[in-house]
Structures are given as C-alpha cells and as structure tokens.
C-alpha cells in the first residue's frame, strides 16, 4: 500500500496526531461529542493509520500479537463456563454463610476474591461477588462500603499473582516470554503481603470505616442465608463447575510443568469447554469481552504505527542519556504507576513494553500496573463494575468513598512491592 501522504514528514505528523488523539481518548474514556468508549477509539485509530497508508492491512495483521489474543479469548471462555455454572456465586454464598464476625468475614472475602482473581478474571470476580457481599452486609447490618471496596481492591491485587490473572499480565507474559512458575514465585510474596495490608487497613483503621447512616449494629455471628434476586446470578451446576475446574487445574499444571505454549494449551481448554450438551456455544461466547479484544488489536496497530516514526525510540534514548533507564526498577516503577492512572493499565503496559528487557522488568511492570489500579475509582474496570452493581443495590459509592481506602492501600502496597523486589 502506498501512503496517501507521500511526504514523510506529513505522514509522521498525521501518525502522531492519531496517536495523541487515541491516547487522549484513553485518558478521558471517550472523545467529546462522540459516543465512543476506549475500544471504539482504539479501533478508529487503527482504521485511521491504515487509511492514511502508514501501515498496510497485511502489516496490521502481523503486528497484532496473536498468542496474547488467543490467551485472552480462551480464559474469557473459561470464566464464562464458571460463571454460567454458578461457581462464583456458590463460593461467595458459602463464605457468606460462615459464622464469622466482621474481622473474620472481611478476611474471608479478601482471601477468596484475591485467590479466585489469580486464576480467573478480577472483573468477573467483582461481577459475581458484589451482589452477594452487598446483600450479606445489609442482612447483617454491616456498613457495606468497606466490604465492597475491599472486594474490588483484593480482586485487583490477587490478579497480579499470576500471568493469567488479568489482561495486562497476559500481555506482559506473552510478549516478554516470562516463565509462568518463575513469575508466580516472585509475585506470591508481594501479593500475599498486600492482601494482608488491605485487610489490616479495613479492620483496624477508623478512617476506612466511616459511620453509615441507617446501618444497624452487627448481630452476633451466626449462619446466614443470603437471598438474591439478581438476574445475573446463576444456579449452581455441579457437573459444569467440575468440568471448568478440571480444565483450569489442567491448564495450571501445563503452565507450571511443561513448555507447551500457554496460548495453545488455553485454546485447547476453551475448545473442550465449548463442547457442551448444556451450554450453547453462542451463549458461552456471549460472555466473551469482545470489546477488550478490539481494544488490544487497535492499540497494537496504533502503537506500531507510532513506533515507525522513531519518536518513541528517540524519547527513550534521550531519557537514557540523562541516566533514566526504563528497564531499571525505580524509573519503571514511577512510569508504571503514572501511566496506569493516566491512560489505564492495559494501554500503559502496551506503551512501556517495547522498551523493557528482562524478567525483573516484566515482574515489576505486572505488579505495579495492577496495584496502581486501586489508586483511583476509574483506575480499574473491576472498581467500576463494583460501583455500578452497588448502586443498583441501593448503595452509592463515590470517588471519595473509594479514595478513603484505595489511596492509602495503593501507597502501602506499592511500598510492599518496592520492599519485596528490592527496588532502588
């Protein structure tokens, strides 16, 4: 394809304009006067760079990292299987039924949310657990905001434990060829300690637990049955749950003990789940987040076009000349936190990845970009899912409510990363 703009300087200027517009849309979550979300903006950006001839359709197809896309798709199918089988709701109800006081219940919810998010999706965990936790708090007379914000924070933190816990970790693991077991060994300590920090803040710090009007004192711990009327709560299906858990367990073993490409193993697992006499394939794939896949594809194309201008390489070289090397832990730490809260964690990771090398850089970026999602209410899709479901249940959570917990917890947990990874 020959460029529409034959002047190289003009072509590069057009690419930069498209790139800036796309990432402005990432910051704002849309563009003025247009009904676009981040996925729509990324798609239009990709169309624009192809349309002006900055990149051919063949090249665009090559720069979209297929292993990452396949891994994402496959685990979306797995999460859909577990959701339709009622697994997430059943586990949360079981936790809700435990005869625990406020302190123990908070710990159980944080632990379960963090553990499930490490294997499945933090977004899905918040989607499934929020209605149950909300009803539990209302029935027991507990202030719901600390429990709900704690649930979302725990899901974000827990998802950083593995290279399959969230989209940005899948991307980092795929493009940097990180070993699943090695990453797990390095991530478990900061994730475990950070979940403990979250629990301690919510239990012991008064500022995290403001008085909630209309909430009665908590009754004595007893077994609680939580009644739910939500349309998105699925009945427990033992066989479908066992089927999903067997596939998830098999994939974990493959990732830990074999060299079989993760995306191929995950795709085979998704294929096994789609062969069902109970769930129609169209129903299962209706729960696949196609918009997230479009976001990834669009940003791959836009970022590649921008890289072809050489401006990103020049900027990194200029920083290196000043002694700031992105592959070094401290600068990467700062860049990861800043960009993740500016454009959100997936676009931030896609911007930083081409300039990183080594296992340590990958681990640092995965942990920092994920933990940074707890800083602001809009920093993580999991946060927004929790707030939306809470509002539908009659509990409004604004940015101040979230910041009262999210801000200190994020700063403390980033400190945990710095300590455990010995950042300098």
N, C-alpha and C positions, 0 to 999 in steps of 0.2 A: 504494500500500500504506500503510495507516495503522499507525503504530508500536504494538507490543504494550505498550510502556511509554509511556503518554501524558504522563507528567511529563518535561519536557525535561531537568531535572537528573538524574533517574533514568536516562534514556536515555543521556545523555552519560557517566554513571558506568559503565554497562554497556559502552559502546563502549570506554572507557579500560581497563576490566578485560580485555576481549577482546584489545585491542591489546597490553597488557602481557604477557598470557599467551602470545600468539603470538610476541612478540619474546624472551620468556624461553625459549621453545622453540627459537628461532633460536640463542640463546646456548648452550643445553645440547645441542642436536642432537636433542632429544626431550622428552617430558614424563614425570615419574615414574609408574610403574605402567601406562603405556600404550605399546603397540607402535606408535609414531608416529615418522616422520622429519620433517625440516623441511617437505617438500612436504605431508605429511598434516596437519601443524599449520596451515600456511597455508590449506589447503583447508577445514579445520574452522573456522578463524577467519572465513573468508569466509561459510561457511554460517551461522555464529552471528550475524554482523552483519545478514545478510539475514533470518534467522529472527526477530530481535527487532524488525524493521521499521526499522532505522537506514538501510537503503538498499534500494531496490526491485530486483527482478531486472532490469528494463529499465535502471536506472541502473548496476547492476553490470556489465552487458554493455557499456555505453558507456565505463566508466572503465578497462576492460582495454584497454591500448594495442595495437590490432590490428597496426599496422606492425611493432612490436617482436616480437610473437609470430610473425608471418609470416617475418620475417628469421631469427629463431632456428630455426624449423622448417626453413626452406629450407637453411640451412647445416648443419643436422643431417643432412639427406638427402645433401648434397654430401659430408660427412665419411663417411657410411655407404658411399657409392659408392667413395670412395678406399680405405676400409678393406677392403671386400669384394673390390676389385680387387687387393689385395696391395701397394698403392703404398707405404704406410708401412713395412711390413716389408722390402720390396725396397730402399728408400733406406737404411734402417738397416743392412742386411746389406752394402750397398755401402760404407758408411762403415767398418763393422767390418773389411772386407777390405783396407782401405788399409794399406800397410806403414809405420805411424806409431808413434813411441814414445809414452810416456804423455802428455807435454805436448801433442803434436800431436793425439793421439786425443781428449783432453779438449776441446781447442778445436774439433775437428770435430763432436763430439757436441753441444756447447753451440751451435755455429753452426747446425747442421741443426735441432735442436729449436726454437731461437728463431725461425728463418725459417719453418718449417712451421706453427708455432703462430700466426704473424701472419696466416695465411690460413685455416687450418683451426682446429681446437679444441685448446687446450692439454691438455684432459682426454684427448682422443682420441690426441694425440701421445704422452702418457705411457703410455696403454694399449697402444699399438702398439710403442713403442720399448723399454720397460722389459725385457721378456723377452730381447730381442736383446742389449741392453747388459749385462745380468746374465750371460748365457752367455759373452759376449765377455770380460768381466773374469775369470770363473772359468777360462776356457781359457787366457788369457794370464798368469794368476797375479797379476792386479791387484786391489788392495783395492776391492771393489765399491761401498762406501757413498759415497765422494766422487763417483763417476761417476753413481750413481743419484740422489742428492740434487741434484747439479749438473744432471742432466737435467730434474728437476721444476722447479728454480728457473729454468732457462733457458726452459722452456716458459711459465712464468708471465710472466717478463719479456718474452719475444718476443711474447706475445699482446697486449701493450699497444701494439704498434706501429701497429695499425690499428683501425678501428671495427667490425671483424668478427672480431677475434681471440679474444674471449671474451664471455660473456653481458652482463656489466656494461657493456662498451664499446658493444655493440649498443644497449643501453638508453639510455645517455648520448647516443649519436649520434642516435638516433631522437627522443627527447623534447626534446633541445636543438637539433635541426636543424643539427648540425655538418657542415661540408663535408668530404668524405672526404679529398680531396687536401690541404687546409689542415691537417687533423689529422695526416695522415701526415708532412708536412714538419716539424711541431713535435715529433712523438713519436720520429722516427727517431734523432735525436742522443742523447737520454737513454736510449733502449732500446739502441742500439749501444754506448754507453759502459758501460752497466750490464752487458751481456753480457761486455764486456772485464774489468770489475771482478770478476765472478763467476769467469771463467777464471783471472785472476791470483791470486785468493784460493785457489782449489782447487789451483793449481800451485805457488805459492811459499810459502804459509803453512803451517808444520808442524802447527798446531792443527787444520787442516782434513783432515789425513791421518793419523789415529792408526794405530798398528800393528794389523793384523788377524790374529788367531791363525789358523794353518793356511793362510795365503796364501803361496805360494812366490814367490821373486823373479821379476820380469817377464823373459821371454825376449827375445832380440834381436828387433827389429821384423821381421815377415815377413807375407806374405799369410795371412790367417786365414779359414777357412770356418766359419761358426757353424751348428751343428746345433740345431734346435728341434723339440720335440715338443708344444708348447703347442697346445691345441685351438682357441685363438682366433687362430692365425696362418694367414693366408690365402695361397694360392698366387698368384703374380703373373700377372695377366691384362693383357696389353699393350693390347688394344683398350679394355677397360673403364677402365683407367688413363688412356689418352689421352682418352677421352670425358670423364672427370671433370676432367682438366687443362684441356681446351678450354673447358668450361663455367666453371671457376674463372677462367681467363685472361680470358674474355669479360666476366665479372662485374666483375673488377678494372678493365678498360678502361671499362666503363659507369660504374662508381662514380667514376672519376677524371676522365672527359672528357664526361660527359653529366649532364643534370638529371633523368634518369629516376628515379623513386623507387626507393630501394635495395630495399625490400621487394618491389616489383612485379617488378623485374629478377631478384631472387633466386628468387622464386616461379616465374617462367618457367623459370629454370635448373633448379630442382628438378623441374619438370614434364618437361623434356627428359630428365633422368636417369631418371625413373620409367618412361619409355617404353623398355623394355628387353626383348630376347628371351632374356637370360641370367639376370638377377636379378628374381625375382618381387617385385612391389611390397610385398607383406606382409613379405618378408624384409628389404628395404631399410628399411621403416618400423619394423621390429622393433628397429633400432639408433637410432631417434629417442628422445631422452631426454624422454619424456612427463612424467616426474615434475618435471623442471625447468620445463616449460611450465606445469604445475599450480602450482608454487611462484610463478612470476611472476603468474599470474592471481589466485591467492589473495591475494598481497601487494598487488596493485593495488587490490583491493576493500577489504581491511582498512585500508590506508593512506588511502584516500579517505574511509572512514567516520570515521577518526580526525581527518582534516583538517577534517571538517564540524563538529567540536566547537570549533574555533578555538584549541585549546590549543597546537598547533604554531606557529601564527602568532604567538600571544602570547609564546611562548618565544623565537622568533627576534627579535621586536620588543624584548624585554627585553635580549637579548644586544646588539642594535644600540645600545640606549640606553647600554650600558656600553662602547661603542666596538668591540664584536666583531661584525664583519660576515662572515657565512659566504661571501659571494661574493668576499671578499678572499683572496688566496692563502694567507697564513700560517694564519688560523683554519681554512680549508678543508683545508689540509694536515694539521693536527692532528686535526680531526674525521674526516677520511677514514681516517687510519691507525688511530685509536682505534676507530671504529665497525666498520671492516672486520675487526679482530681480535676484536671483541666479538660481533657477530652474523653475521659473514662478509660478503664484499664485495657480493654482489647485494642483500641486504636493506639494507645500509648505503647503497648508492647510491640505492635507492628512497626511503629516508628523507631524504636530502640534496637530491635533485634538485629538488623543488618550491621550494626556497629559493635556487636558483642562477640566475645570468644571465650570458650572455656566453661567447665562445669560450674565453677563458683559463681560466675556472672549469671548463668541461667538460673541457678537456685535463688540467688539474691533477687533477681527480677521477678521470679514467680512469687516469692513470698511477699515482697514489698508491694507489687502491683495489686495483689489480692487483699492484703491487710489494709492498704490505703483506701479500699472501697468502703470501709466503715467510718471514714472521717466525716463525710457529708451524706445527707439523706439521698442526694442524687448520685452518689458515688458508686452505687451498685444496683443492678436490676432487682436483686433479692430484697434490698431495702424497700424499693418502690412497690414490689409485689406485696410485701408485708403490710405496708401502709394502706394500700388500696383495699385489701381484704379486711383490715381492721376497721376502716371507715364503713365498709358495707355491714360490719357487725355492730356499728354504733359507737366505735371508739376512734376519735380523731387524734392523729399523731402528727405534729408539725415539725418543722426543722429544728426548733428549739428543744423539743422533747427528745429528738434523736441526738442532737449535739450534746446534750447533758450527759449522755452515755457514750456516744460514738467518738466524740473528740478526745476525751481523756483515755478511753480504751485504745484508740488508734495510736496515740502518742506512746502509751505504755507498751503496747505490743510491738511497735516499731523498735522501741528500745530493747525488747526481748530479742528481736532479730539481730540487732546490732551486737548484742552481748553474745548470743549463741554462735553467730557466724564470725565473731571477732572482727567486725568492721573497723577500719582505721580512717 
